[in-house]
């Protein structure tokens, strides 16, 4: 194995401030739910997702990524100068 002393010291994250609940989505879809005879609460029951979080379209994700990195460094107690590799695992559409 090429890498034998690799591990995660800490992880962190940032959540988008715009919250949309499954209940709010179902309220918007109520006419369709009625036509299809889908009972309220089905979206959360079937997906297990209570809420979704987003940033505004103009938001720069790099700032949030940097904030999450600072949190992870604080949790780890490792100085930034000691890092050899940083892994960014964000998802954006």
Order of alpha helices (4+ residues) and beta strands (2+ residues): beta-alpha-alpha-alpha-beta-alpha
